Amino acid sequence: MSGRDPFCPPRRLGRGAALTLVFASVLVAGAATGALPGDSRGTASDRTRAAAPTSHPEAVTRAAEEAMADGKSPLEAAERAVSRSGDRWAAVYSAGEYEEFEESLDGRYTGVGLEARRERDGRIEVTKVQSGSPAAAAGLRAGDRLRSVDGKAVDGRPVTEVVSLLRGDATDAPAGTTVRLGLQRGTRAWTETLRRARLSTDSVTVRRLAGGVTVITVAAFTKGVGDTVRTAVRKAPAGAGIVLDLRGNSGGLVTEAVSTASAFLDGGLVATYDVDGEERALHAEPDGDTDRPLVALVDGGTMSAAELLTGALQDRGRAVVVGSRTFGKGSVQMPSRLPDGSVAELTVGHYRTPSGHTVDGTGITPDLDAGDQALERAETVLSGLGDAS
């Protein structure tokens, strides 16, 4: 599992809430910003009250109201109600936490610019240093080992907890605050103090392989990703294949996942989802590139909106999916504003791929299993699909 600053969970929250923040919900972001296709333009609270009883939003709101009337914490009361609901993806955020979550989906976050993963032996290794970040300015680089954060050893910790320490979520640390890192590179061990900064996510990267194959890597569906992918497709060499790398993609804005699908489809169904028993549909825009050979790379870290996109490309026969089974996060969350300004995010339904496959709990099975050599297998598949390279 790998992690990065933008989608780190606040440490105060429980596991379900943490996962929701880290992996980003399929539809919660669209609902929160009023960007859900076919949804009403009422408040988030109005939409949740009209939702299916999966998480009993009325009970959560009532618990918060009663707590406020008794002079107790509405947020803590809502958390207890959510915990009793059995909704594994439900979460409760303070107003500040939810604002930070929305900012991360806008492509902004507070951190030091590191991405990391936990190795099999429990060590935390830096996998990427964002250009222009405090980490880059300090000379950190991929392959460095992160040993501690502010004196706390990180070996063996879930990478989401490590990223949370980097961001300072426990204290709502703003930009300008410092964090002390214990690092190791080969036999050299040292301590580096970095100052957190407001950064922009680097959600899409594009590179070209020998022979003209274009690899478009989408780390998360933040605002503008769909347009960026479409531009990359247009600029790819004529006739050459594309690898759409969704490995480790934690999800994000469903509108951006649909926009990305539109780069490869000529309209048509992307997914269906249900709210309060009513089925709704998401459709691609017309005039996408339907001729260029396409392979989608996925793994167990491909989640939520990334699974929605993968399922559409697979079911529509547009892409060959290579890698390993995806995570299986196909539930729909919508936010409800509580009396103190905090937000309860509750499950109200599930989405399905164009063929009617339910992703939640099962994930998407690739057309071709591949492990460490997934990219090489993708290139082989592209050659068989008629890639000009």
Salt bridges, closest charged atoms under 4 A:
ASP39 OD2 - ARG47 NE 3.16
ASP39 OD1 - ARG280 NH1 3.45
ASP46 OD1 - ARG49 NH1 3.83
GLU79 OE2 - ARG12 NH1 2.72
GLU97 OE1 - ARG12 NH2 2.77
GLU100 OE2 - ARG167 NH2 1.77
GLU103 OE1 - ARG198 NH2 2.94
ASP106 OD2 - ARG108 NH2 3.22
ASP106 OD1 - LYS223 NZ 3.03
GLU115 OE2 - ARG4 NH1 3.02
GLU119 OE2 - ARG117 NE 2.78
ASP121 OD2 - ARG123 NE 2.80
GLU125 OE2 - ARG117 NH2 3.34
ASP144 OD1 - ARG185 NE 2.65
ASP155 OD2 - ARG145 NH2 2.45
GLU161 OE2 - ARG11 NH2 3.50
GLU161 OE1 - ARG157 NH1 3.49
ASP169 OD1 - ARG167 NE 3.60
ASP202 OD2 - LYS128 NZ 3.35
ASP227 OD1 - ARG230 NH2 2.14
ASP245 OD2 - ARG247 NH2 2.79
ASP274 OD1 - ARG352 NH1 3.04
GLU278 OE1 - ARG280 NH2 3.84
GLU279 OE1 - ARG352 NH2 3.16
ASP289 OD2 - ARG292 NE 3.21
ASP360 OD2 - HIS350 NE2 3.51
